[in-house]
Amino acid sequence: MLKMVGAVMCTTGVYLGALAAGASAAEAFAAMYLWTAAVTVKFALTECDAVGVPKFGPLAWAGLSIALAAAALM
């Protein structure tokens, strides 16, 4: 998985890239949190077992990220 610094840079890049592409701030926020959800689900499904992390936490965070993205678009 991406290291913490890499994940933050990618998340920031998604937000700024969306703004540069003409998205509104709310749309860019939603894109950023959808990216966060995707990376978190990937971690939960591919790496949690290897590092001994319960899957509930990352999947809950992904669900919260999706909810935040949806709320930004309402």
Backbone as CSV, one residue per row, in Angstrom:
resi,resn,N_x,N_y,N_z,CA_x,CA_y,CA_z,C_x,C_y,C_z
1,MET,0.842,-1.185,0.000,0.000,0.000,0.000,0.880,1.238,0.000
2,LEU,0.295,2.316,-0.422,1.018,3.572,-0.383,1.418,3.896,1.047
3,LYS,2.592,4.425,1.215,2.976,4.909,2.537,2.107,6.123,2.859
4,MET,2.097,6.529,4.098,1.240,7.635,4.514,1.520,8.901,3.713
5,VAL,2.785,9.234,3.538,3.119,10.460,2.813,2.662,10.363,1.359
6,GLY,2.863,9.202,0.743,2.434,9.007,-0.635,0.920,9.085,-0.773
7,ALA,0.217,8.523,0.194,-1.248,8.566,0.155,-1.760,9.994,0.277
8,VAL,-1.135,10.774,1.160,-1.547,12.171,1.322,-1.252,12.963,0.049
9,MET,-0.094,12.715,-0.558,0.230,13.416,-1.797,-0.739,13.047,-2.917
10,CYS,-1.086,11.770,-3.025,-2.034,11.353,-4.057,-3.420,11.948,-3.810
11,THR,-3.838,11.957,-2.559,-5.142,12.526,-2.224,-5.174,14.016,-2.552
12,THR,-4.116,14.719,-2.197,-4.021,16.143,-2.510,-3.986,16.345,-4.020
13,GLY,-3.270,15.461,-4.717,-3.206,15.544,-6.171,-4.557,15.344,-6.825
14,VAL,-5.349,14.425,-6.300,-6.697,14.206,-6.835,-7.538,15.462,-6.655
15,TYR,-7.468,16.059,-5.469,-8.239,17.275,-5.198,-7.812,18.415,-6.121
16,LEU,-6.510,18.668,-6.187,-6.025,19.768,-7.023,-6.227,19.490,-8.507
17,GLY,-6.077,18.231,-8.909,-6.310,17.865,-10.300,-7.756,18.080,-10.705
18,ALA,-8.669,17.740,-9.815,-10.092,17.960,-10.106,-10.392,19.453,-10.230
19,LEU,-9.809,20.247,-9.343,-10.005,21.705,-9.444,-9.427,22.238,-10.748
20,ALA,-8.240,21.756,-11.133,-7.608,22.211,-12.369,-8.412,21.794,-13.596
21,ALA,-9.135,20.688,-13.487,-9.953,20.210,-14.604,-11.296,20.933,-14.681
22,GLY,-11.539,21.854,-13.769,-12.763,22.644,-13.826,-13.861,22.204,-12.882
23,ALA,-13.581,21.264,-12.001,-14.597,20.829,-11.045,-14.774,21.896,-9.970
24,SER,-15.965,21.912,-9.395,-16.195,22.814,-8.266,-15.455,22.261,-7.047
25,ALA,-15.369,23.071,-6.008,-14.709,22.617,-4.775,-15.423,21.402,-4.192
26,ALA,-16.752,21.377,-4.254,-17.504,20.239,-3.722,-17.241,18.980,-4.551
27,GLU,-17.172,19.119,-5.861,-16.877,17.971,-6.722,-15.457,17.460,-6.486
28,ALA,-14.519,18.377,-6.311,-13.140,17.985,-6.035,-13.044,17.274,-4.681
29,PHE,-13.778,17.764,-3.690,-13.818,17.126,-2.370,-14.363,15.706,-2.500
30,ALA,-15.430,15.555,-3.276,-16.023,14.230,-3.479,-15.027,13.302,-4.174
31,ALA,-14.340,13.789,-5.184,-13.345,12.971,-5.888,-12.234,12.539,-4.941
32,MET,-11.803,13.460,-4.096,-10.752,13.161,-3.136,-11.188,12.046,-2.180
33,TYR,-12.417,12.119,-1.678,-12.872,11.105,-0.738,-13.212,9.789,-1.420
34,LEU,-13.588,9.814,-2.682,-13.783,8.558,-3.407,-12.438,7.869,-3.633
35,TRP,-11.394,8.662,-3.907,-10.045,8.098,-4.016,-9.632,7.471,-2.681
36,THR,-9.880,8.176,-1.587,-9.550,7.662,-0.262,-10.268,6.337,-0.001
37,ALA,-11.543,6.273,-0.371,-12.308,5.039,-0.181,-11.709,3.899,-0.995
38,ALA,-11.340,4.172,-2.237,-10.778,3.130,-3.093,-9.464,2.588,-2.531
39,VAL,-8.591,3.466,-2.091,-7.302,3.038,-1.530,-7.511,2.262,-0.229
40,THR,-8.464,2.692,0.565,-8.734,2.030,1.834,-9.323,0.638,1.620
41,VAL,-10.230,0.501,0.652,-10.793,-0.819,0.341,-9.695,-1.740,-0.189
42,LYS,-8.822,-1.211,-1.039,-7.708,-2.011,-1.544,-6.845,-2.520,-0.385
43,PHE,-6.550,-1.641,0.558,-5.775,-2.042,1.728,-6.504,-3.138,2.507
44,ALA,-7.794,-2.953,2.729,-8.559,-3.917,3.515,-8.577,-5.290,2.848
45,LEU,-8.704,-5.318,1.541,-8.838,-6.592,0.840,-7.511,-7.273,0.532
46,THR,-6.442,-6.505,0.436,-5.187,-7.122,0.009,-4.095,-7.150,1.066
47,GLU,-4.175,-6.314,2.087,-3.043,-6.210,2.998,-3.369,-6.375,4.480
48,CYS,-4.616,-6.290,4.849,-4.958,-6.372,6.283,-4.501,-7.682,6.909
49,ASP,-4.748,-8.778,6.235,-4.374,-10.076,6.802,-2.864,-10.186,6.996
50,ALA,-2.105,-9.684,6.044,-0.648,-9.796,6.105,-0.047,-9.009,7.264
51,VAL,-0.674,-7.894,7.617,-0.129,-7.064,8.698,-0.905,-7.214,10.007
52,GLY,-1.903,-8.084,10.007,-2.639,-8.365,11.233,-3.615,-7.282,11.661
53,VAL,-4.157,-6.580,10.709,-5.117,-5.518,11.014,-6.529,-6.039,10.738
54,PRO,-7.462,-5.880,11.677,-8.844,-6.269,11.402,-9.399,-5.444,10.233
55,LYS,-10.202,-6.067,9.405,-10.727,-5.386,8.219,-11.822,-4.369,8.545
56,PHE,-12.417,-4.481,9.711,-13.533,-3.601,10.041,-13.147,-2.121,9.990
57,GLY,-12.016,-1.773,10.570,-11.599,-0.370,10.627,-11.432,0.264,9.255
58,PRO,-10.619,-0.332,8.368,-10.471,0.248,7.040,-11.781,0.273,6.240
59,LEU,-12.585,-0.769,6.369,-13.851,-0.776,5.627,-14.824,0.265,6.182
60,ALA,-14.805,0.478,7.496,-15.635,1.534,8.084,-15.168,2.907,7.591
61,TRP,-13.851,3.089,7.518,-13.315,4.352,7.020,-13.701,4.569,5.565
62,ALA,-13.686,3.507,4.771,-14.103,3.611,3.371,-15.576,4.008,3.286
63,GLY,-16.401,3.407,4.125,-17.821,3.762,4.137,-18.039,5.213,4.524
64,LEU,-17.302,5.679,5.511,-17.395,7.080,5.914,-16.927,8.000,4.786
65,SER,-15.878,7.604,4.101,-15.370,8.411,2.980,-16.410,8.511,1.871
66,ILE,-17.083,7.419,1.585,-18.135,7.438,0.554,-19.286,8.332,1.001
67,ALA,-19.645,8.251,2.276,-20.715,9.108,2.792,-20.345,10.588,2.701
68,LEU,-19.093,10.929,2.992,-18.644,12.313,2.883,-18.661,12.783,1.424
69,ALA,-18.257,11.904,0.523,-18.289,12.263,-0.901,-19.721,12.502,-1.363
70,ALA,-20.635,11.648,-0.945,-22.031,11.816,-1.317,-22.616,13.099,-0.733
71,ALA,-22.281,13.376,0.516,-22.785,14.596,1.160,-22.258,15.845,0.449
72,ALA,-21.036,15.788,-0.045,-20.474,16.954,-0.740,-21.206,17.231,-2.043
73,LEU,-21.775,16.200,-2.639,-22.461,16.377,-3.925,-23.932,16.717,-3.784
74,MET,-24.444,16.694,-2.567,-25.869,17.009,-2.361,-26.100,18.493,-2.271
